[in-house]
Amino acid sequence: PMTVESLFAVRGINIYTDTANLTLSPGTRANHRAVLMRISEVLLPEEHPDRPTSVGPRTTGAPYTREEMDGFRVWAVNQLTPEKRDRAMLMLVLAAGAGIRSNEVRRIHAEHVTVDERGILIHVATDVPRDVPLLADWEEWMVALLGRRPAGQPLWGQTSVTCSAASIRSALSG
């Protein structure tokens, strides 16, 4: 029956979100269920559960194994150009060695890296600045990368995000 009690019952909402619209992502289905549950809470407060279960299998991925990390190292040193090799190494050093987010990598300059007898510390200058220690396994690569980058420039190197109509025409015609 198309009644408030049947349409917005917790059991009905759970059945709907588990069986309908399976082509949608688990996150989208969870959002739909959250809206329906909120309506249920208002219309049928006695039906509202204490804590809903998740719609999809959301888990944290397992950390990379030693063998996988060794494979990433081989991949980085086998890049075809020095710039690609340095960028691959830098991404591994900063992400795997310090847990720095990929969108923060391009902001880090040599001046943000402190190397002393205790190890290497990286200053991440974002809205919430923080100092991040580098794992000892990655220190050799960081020292090598620091030696190859000019002062005052990001360790990632210069990035170009502007594109003119002339450069697009040139690329398409060439």
trRosetta pair geometry for C-beta under 8 A, 3 or more apart (Angstrom, degrees):
i j d omega theta_ij theta_ji phi_ij phi_ji
1 6 5.3 133 70 4 77 154
2 6 7.1 -108 -114 69 15 121
2 7 6.5 37 -155 -54 56 117
3 6 4.9 82 56 14 84 97
3 7 6.7 -167 82 -4 37 92
4 7 6.1 -61 -133 44 26 104
4 8 5.7 -19 -179 22 65 117
4 43 5.4 -128 -179 170 121 136
4 44 7.0 167 142 -49 98 107
5 8 7.3 -68 -122 53 12 82
5 9 6.3 37 165 -58 55 101
5 44 6.6 118 -115 -92 59 135
6 9 5.9 -30 -140 -7 27 117
6 12 6.2 109 171 -62 56 156
7 12 6.5 -143 -159 119 17 154
8 12 7.2 14 19 68 2 125
8 13 6.9 25 -153 -52 43 112
8 36 6.9 -164 -127 -177 76 84
8 39 5.7 -112 -126 113 128 100
8 40 4.3 179 172 -97 97 78
8 43 5.3 51 93 71 162 134
8 44 5.6 160 107 7 111 123
8 47 7.1 126 124 81 82 155
9 12 4.3 86 63 7 91 107
9 13 7.0 -162 88 -8 46 84
9 40 7.3 127 -106 -132 6 123
9 44 7.0 -44 -94 91 50 170
9 47 5.6 -126 -137 -145 54 145
10 13 5.7 -56 -149 37 32 111
10 14 6.3 31 155 -17 66 107
10 37 7.4 47 -117 -119 80 86
10 40 6.2 122 -72 169 66 157
10 47 4.9 -177 -21 167 96 94
10 48 7.0 151 -71 -107 119 25
10 49 5.6 108 -139 -29 153 101
11 14 5.8 -57 -150 38 29 111
11 15 6.4 30 153 -19 65 105
12 15 5.7 -52 -145 36 32 111
12 16 6.2 33 155 -20 65 106
13 16 5.7 -54 -148 37 30 113
13 17 6.3 18 160 -10 66 108
13 33 6.1 113 163 -143 105 82
13 36 4.7 167 -132 126 119 130
13 37 6.1 137 152 -71 162 70
13 40 6.2 -77 -35 -45 147 146
14 17 6.1 -59 -141 42 28 101
14 18 6.0 19 161 -12 65 115
14 33 7.6 57 -94 -137 48 126
15 18 6.0 -68 -145 44 25 105
15 19 5.9 -11 169 9 65 121
16 19 6.6 -81 -137 49 19 89
16 20 5.1 -21 -171 16 66 125
16 33 7.9 162 86 -97 96 85
16 36 7.4 -156 74 -145 138 177
17 20 7.0 -47 -91 49 20 89
17 21 8.0 -37 -135 54 47 108
17 29 5.3 125 -164 174 91 100
17 30 7.6 88 -171 -87 136 35
17 32 6.3 170 -108 89 102 106
17 33 4.1 11 -86 -76 157 114
17 36 7.5 -158 -51 40 115 143
17 55 5.6 -85 151 -121 121 118
18 55 7.4 -153 -81 -148 65 78
19 22 7.3 -47 -175 -53 26 107
21 24 4.6 6 156 4 104 119
21 28 7.9 -108 145 111 128 111
21 29 6.2 169 98 -97 112 98
21 32 7.3 62 66 15 156 168
24 28 4.2 -107 172 85 114 128
24 29 5.2 139 95 -52 116 86
24 32 7.7 57 110 -11 162 134
25 28 4.7 95 56 6 82 100
25 29 7.0 -151 92 -2 43 86
25 56 7.7 -48 161 -43 61 162
26 29 5.7 -57 -146 41 34 111
26 30 6.1 38 154 -24 67 106
26 54 7.8 34 171 161 122 97
26 55 5.3 168 -165 99 83 100
26 56 2.3 -27 -137 -24 145 153
26 57 7.3 -128 -91 31 163 49
26 58 6.6 -167 114 -55 144 95
27 30 5.5 -52 -147 34 30 114
27 31 6.6 33 152 -21 63 101
27 56 7.3 -59 -39 24 48 138
28 31 5.6 -50 -152 32 34 113
28 32 6.6 36 150 -19 65 101
29 32 5.6 -49 -150 34 36 113
29 33 6.4 35 152 -18 66 104
29 55 4.8 -172 105 160 107 153
29 56 6.9 111 58 -41 121 105
30 33 5.7 -53 -147 38 32 111
30 34 6.3 39 151 -26 65 103
30 54 6.9 -24 -105 -159 126 68
30 55 4.2 -150 -76 15 80 129
30 56 6.8 -88 -44 6 111 95
31 34 5.5 -50 -148 30 32 115
31 35 6.8 32 154 -18 63 101
32 35 6.0 -56 -156 33 32 109
32 36 6.5 26 151 -12 66 109
33 36 5.6 -58 -147 43 35 110
33 37 5.9 37 155 -22 70 107
33 52 7.1 163 139 176 124 157
33 55 5.9 170 5 -72 147 126
34 37 5.7 -53 -142 37 28 112
34 38 6.4 32 155 -22 62 103
35 38 5.8 -53 -152 31 30 111
35 39 6.7 30 150 -16 63 103
36 39 5.7 -53 -152 36 35 112
36 40 6.3 38 149 -21 66 106
37 40 5.3 -51 -146 37 35 117
37 41 6.3 43 151 -27 65 100
37 48 7.1 100 -177 -130 84 86
37 49 8.0 -59 -146 33 119 91
37 52 6.3 -66 -106 -56 159 145
38 41 5.5 -46 -150 28 33 116
38 42 6.8 27 153 -14 62 103
39 42 5.9 -59 -154 37 33 106
39 43 6.0 9 159 0 70 115
40 43 6.2 -66 -133 51 27 96
40 44 5.3 -42 -169 51 69 101
40 47 5.5 -92 175 95 108 120
40 48 5.9 150 117 -84 96 79
41 44 7.6 -56 -91 66 9 59
41 45 6.1 42 -173 -107 53 61
41 48 4.2 62 -105 -95 75 140
42 45 7.4 6 -134 -65 10 81
44 47 3.9 18 126 16 118 122
44 48 7.0 156 99 -34 73 78
45 48 5.6 -40 -155 7 43 118
49 52 5.9 116 72 -73 127 64
54 57 7.7 118 108 -93 124 22
54 58 5.7 -113 178 24 152 108
64 68 4.2 -126 -170 90 98 129
64 69 5.2 119 121 -55 125 84
64 72 7.5 0 -177 -15 160 134
64 96 7.5 -41 38 -123 139 118
65 68 4.7 100 51 5 75 101
65 69 7.1 -141 94 -2 41 86
66 69 5.8 -57 -150 39 31 111
66 70 6.4 35 150 -22 65 105
67 70 5.6 -51 -148 34 32 114
67 71 6.5 37 150 -21 62 103
68 71 5.5 -52 -153 33 34 115
68 72 6.6 36 149 -20 65 101
69 72 5.5 -48 -150 33 37 113
69 73 6.6 41 149 -22 65 101
69 96 6.6 139 -129 -164 108 151
70 73 5.6 -50 -151 32 35 115
70 74 6.6 36 150 -18 65 102
71 74 5.7 -51 -149 35 34 111
71 75 6.3 38 151 -21 65 105
72 75 5.4 -51 -148 35 34 116
72 76 6.4 36 153 -22 65 104
72 92 5.7 152 141 -110 118 126
72 96 7.3 133 102 -41 155 156
73 76 5.8 -54 -150 33 31 111
73 77 6.5 16 160 -7 65 107
73 92 6.9 137 -88 -180 61 165
74 77 6.4 -63 -145 43 28 100
74 78 6.1 14 161 -9 65 120
75 78 6.2 -75 -147 45 23 103
75 79 7.6 51 154 -54 59 79
75 88 6.8 -132 119 -178 84 140
76 79 6.4 -27 -169 -21 36 108
76 85 6.6 96 164 -155 66 61
76 88 3.8 -177 -130 127 78 112
76 89 4.8 120 169 -72 130 62
76 91 7.9 -161 -109 54 119 93
76 92 5.5 -70 -66 -9 152 141
77 85 6.4 46 -135 -150 33 108
77 88 8.0 -135 -37 94 31 126
77 89 7.2 65 -72 -75 64 107
78 85 7.9 166 55 -107 13 99
79 84 3.9 -150 166 114 132 103
79 85 4.0 -170 59 -75 114 63
79 87 7.8 -177 -170 54 177 85
79 88 5.1 166 -42 3 139 142
80 84 6.1 27 50 55 67 144
80 85 7.9 -161 47 -46 24 93
81 84 4.6 88 56 12 86 103
81 85 6.7 -150 91 -8 42 89
82 85 5.5 -57 -144 38 30 114
82 86 6.2 30 158 -19 67 106
82 148 7.9 -142 173 -175 116 144
83 86 5.9 -54 -146 37 29 109
83 87 6.3 25 156 -16 64 109
83 157 6.4 22 -149 -57 103 170
84 87 5.8 -56 -144 40 31 109
84 88 6.2 31 157 -19 66 107
85 88 5.9 -55 -146 37 27 109
85 89 6.2 25 155 -16 63 109
86 89 5.7 -57 -145 40 29 110
86 90 6.0 31 155 -22 66 109
86 145 6.0 128 -153 -126 91 94
86 148 6.3 -129 -109 98 134 141
86 149 7.8 145 -175 -68 141 93
86 157 7.4 96 98 -39 128 121
87 90 5.6 -51 -140 37 30 113
87 91 6.3 33 158 -21 63 103
87 156 6.3 56 -119 -151 91 69
87 157 6.9 -65 -75 12 104 121
88 91 5.9 -52 -148 33 29 110
88 92 6.6 25 154 -13 62 106
89 92 5.9 -60 -153 39 32 109
89 93 6.1 31 153 -21 68 109
89 141 5.3 -151 -179 -171 112 122
89 144 7.8 -55 151 85 154 116
89 145 6.1 -170 108 -73 120 120
90 93 5.6 -53 -142 37 31 112
90 94 6.0 15 165 -7 67 111
90 105 6.7 117 135 -169 106 119
90 145 5.7 129 -82 -141 89 154
90 155 5.6 167 -136 134 138 112
90 156 6.3 -175 114 -93 155 61
91 94 6.4 -62 -139 45 24 99
91 95 5.6 4 170 -1 65 120
91 102 7.2 19 -142 -119 102 88
91 105 6.3 1 -105 -129 68 162
92 95 6.4 -62 -125 49 20 96
92 96 5.1 -17 -170 22 64 120
92 97 7.0 65 137 -15 63 100
92 138 7.4 -166 124 -123 85 121
92 141 7.4 -31 87 130 108 165
93 96 7.2 -37 -90 54 8 85
93 97 4.7 -28 -167 23 46 138
93 98 7.2 25 145 -2 63 103
93 134 7.1 -3 177 -145 89 124
93 138 4.6 145 -133 -179 74 125
93 141 5.1 -150 -82 102 120 121
93 142 5.2 146 -166 -72 143 85
93 145 6.8 -125 8 0 163 150
94 97 6.5 -17 -62 54 11 95
94 98 5.3 -44 -154 44 46 115
94 100 4.3 -53 169 50 95 126
94 104 7.9 -154 162 91 131 94
94 105 5.3 135 90 -112 157 97
94 108 6.8 179 -113 24 142 159
94 122 7.2 159 -124 -157 87 173
95 98 7.5 -2 -39 54 6 71
95 99 7.1 40 -167 -114 39 18
95 100 6.1 -92 -83 61 45 70
95 101 7.8 58 -111 -123 85 13
95 102 6.5 12 -88 -73 123 74
95 105 7.4 -33 -51 -73 90 124
96 135 7.9 -67 129 31 71 134
96 138 7.0 155 92 -73 90 139
97 134 5.0 18 146 -159 111 85
97 135 4.7 -131 -153 36 71 95
97 137 6.8 -146 -113 75 99 86
97 138 3.2 -42 -109 13 144 164
97 141 7.8 -163 -44 61 157 121
97 142 7.3 -147 111 -48 161 118
98 122 5.5 8 -146 31 162 139
98 132 4.6 92 -177 130 108 124
98 133 7.1 -169 -124 93 89 33
98 134 4.9 -44 -73 -100 104 67
98 135 7.2 -148 -66 -3 52 77
98 138 7.5 -112 -32 74 81 151
99 132 6.6 -143 59 -159 91 137
100 104 5.1 -117 176 83 97 122
100 105 6.2 121 118 -77 119 72
100 108 7.3 7 -179 -45 162 142
100 122 6.8 -63 -60 108 136 146
100 124 6.0 179 -125 -90 109 132
100 132 6.2 173 -68 64 92 165
101 104 4.6 86 64 4 84 108
101 105 7.6 -129 98 -28 47 79
102 105 5.8 -30 -156 -4 40 118
103 106 7.6 -47 -171 22 38 101
104 107 5.6 -63 -167 35 55 115
104 108 6.9 58 144 -37 80 101
104 124 5.5 9 177 -153 139 116
104 126 6.1 -61 -115 -61 112 125
105 108 6.2 -56 -161 15 37 112
105 155 7.8 -91 176 73 76 104
105 156 5.6 100 134 -69 92 125
106 154 5.5 20 -178 174 56 157
106 156 4.4 -59 -112 31 62 159
106 159 6.1 -18 -145 -12 135 141
107 124 7.5 77 88 -156 119 69
107 125 6.4 -136 148 63 122 86
107 126 7.2 108 85 -75 165 78
107 154 6.6 -83 -130 -120 8 121
108 112 5.0 -117 -154 67 74 144
108 113 7.3 68 173 -48 109 96
108 122 6.5 -8 -140 -169 135 114
108 124 6.9 -44 -85 -107 103 66
108 154 6.4 87 67 -154 45 84
108 155 5.3 -23 100 18 92 116
108 156 7.4 98 53 -21 82 93
109 112 5.2 108 56 -4 67 100
109 113 8.0 -139 101 -4 46 88
109 152 7.0 -19 -157 -153 134 14
109 153 6.8 160 -129 92 95 25
109 154 5.6 -82 -83 -105 70 43
109 155 6.5 167 -127 -28 23 77
110 113 5.9 -63 -160 32 43 110
110 146 5.4 116 -132 -142 104 85
110 149 5.5 177 -57 90 119 122
110 151 6.0 -88 57 -114 135 58
110 153 7.9 41 -3 60 102 61
110 155 6.3 125 -59 -75 65 90
111 151 7.4 75 -50 -156 96 83
111 152 7.7 45 -24 -81 122 40
112 122 6.1 41 132 -164 96 67
112 123 4.4 -126 -162 60 84 89
112 124 7.4 85 177 -76 135 31
112 125 6.6 -116 -112 -14 129 105
113 120 6.4 -11 -171 -168 96 104
113 121 7.5 156 -157 80 48 47
113 122 5.4 -14 -104 -105 73 74
113 123 7.6 -138 -65 18 32 76
113 142 6.8 -167 -159 175 144 118
113 146 6.2 -126 84 -94 148 126
113 155 7.7 66 -26 -62 132 137
114 120 6.9 157 82 -155 54 52
114 121 4.5 -8 58 58 106 96
114 122 7.8 -159 23 -73 72 30
114 123 7.4 67 -13 -24 101 99
115 119 7.9 -91 -140 140 56 29
115 120 5.2 -13 -101 -103 72 85
115 139 8.0 121 -129 -157 104 100
115 142 7.7 174 -86 116 117 115
115 143 6.6 95 -122 -96 154 91
115 146 7.3 -120 -29 12 139 173
116 119 7.3 2 65 46 68 33
119 133 6.1 36 110 -158 137 104
119 134 6.6 -169 161 60 105 81
119 136 6.5 -86 -122 -86 114 79
119 139 6.6 -110 -153 -92 75 133
120 133 7.1 120 83 -161 57 60
120 134 4.1 -14 83 36 109 126
120 139 5.4 166 -7 -118 124 90
120 142 5.6 81 -155 94 173 155
120 143 7.9 -134 -77 -56 136 81
121 131 5.3 6 177 180 112 108
121 132 7.1 150 -161 74 62 36
121 133 5.6 -37 -103 -98 71 60
121 134 7.3 -143 -81 -1 22 84
122 131 7.1 155 77 -159 40 57
122 132 4.9 -26 64 64 95 91
122 133 7.7 156 17 -104 78 10
122 134 6.1 83 -19 -50 109 100
123 129 6.9 3 -177 -172 89 106
123 130 7.7 177 -150 94 52 34
123 131 5.3 -27 -98 -101 67 77
123 132 7.9 167 -88 18 19 73
124 129 6.5 173 88 -149 61 57
124 130 5.3 -2 53 60 105 78
124 131 7.6 -180 15 -90 74 25
124 132 6.0 37 -16 -5 114 116
125 129 5.3 -4 -121 -111 48 106
126 129 6.3 164 45 -82 55 50
126 130 7.8 -14 36 12 99 85
134 138 5.5 -109 173 79 106 111
134 139 6.1 130 110 -82 121 71
134 142 6.0 0 -179 -33 168 159
135 138 5.3 74 71 13 84 103
135 139 7.9 -127 101 -35 45 80
136 139 5.5 -28 -154 -12 45 120
138 141 5.4 -55 -167 43 66 112
138 142 5.9 67 138 -26 85 104
139 142 5.6 -59 -147 37 34 111
139 143 6.3 33 158 -20 69 104
140 143 6.0 -54 -149 35 29 109
140 144 6.5 28 153 -16 63 108
141 144 5.7 -58 -150 38 33 112
141 145 6.2 32 154 -19 68 107
142 145 5.7 -55 -145 38 32 110
142 146 6.2 36 155 -22 66 105
143 146 5.7 -52 -147 34 30 114
143 147 6.6 31 153 -20 61 106
144 147 5.8 -58 -154 34 31 113
144 148 6.8 17 154 -12 64 110
145 148 6.0 -67 -151 40 34 105
145 149 6.4 24 159 -21 70 112
145 155 6.3 49 149 -164 119 114
146 149 6.3 -63 -143 32 30 106
146 155 7.6 -44 -91 -115 58 114
149 153 6.3 -140 177 75 97 102
149 155 5.4 -65 -91 -124 168 60
149 157 7.6 -128 -125 -75 101 68
150 153 5.0 52 76 14 91 124
153 157 6.8 15 150 -128 123 35
153 158 6.6 -60 -156 -55 120 80
154 157 6.5 -61 83 22 89 15
154 158 7.4 137 41 -77 100 37
154 159 7.8 -20 55 -6 143 97
156 159 6.9 -5 117 -42 119 109
160 163 8.0 104 140 -66 99 70
163 167 5.8 -121 -162 74 70 126
163 168 6.2 73 160 -55 109 97
164 167 4.8 96 56 5 81 99
164 168 7.2 -143 96 -4 45 85
165 168 5.7 -55 -151 36 35 112
165 169 6.3 35 152 -19 67 105
166 169 5.8 -53 -147 37 32 111
166 170 6.2 34 153 -21 65 108
167 170 5.5 -52 -144 37 33 115
167 171 6.3 34 156 -19 65 105
168 171 5.9 -56 -149 37 29 109
168 172 6.3 23 156 -14 64 110
169 172 5.9 -62 -146 41 29 107
169 173 6.0 16 161 -11 67 113
170 173 6.2 -62 -139 41 25 101
170 174 5.9 17 165 -18 63 120
171 174 6.1 -61 -135 38 23 107
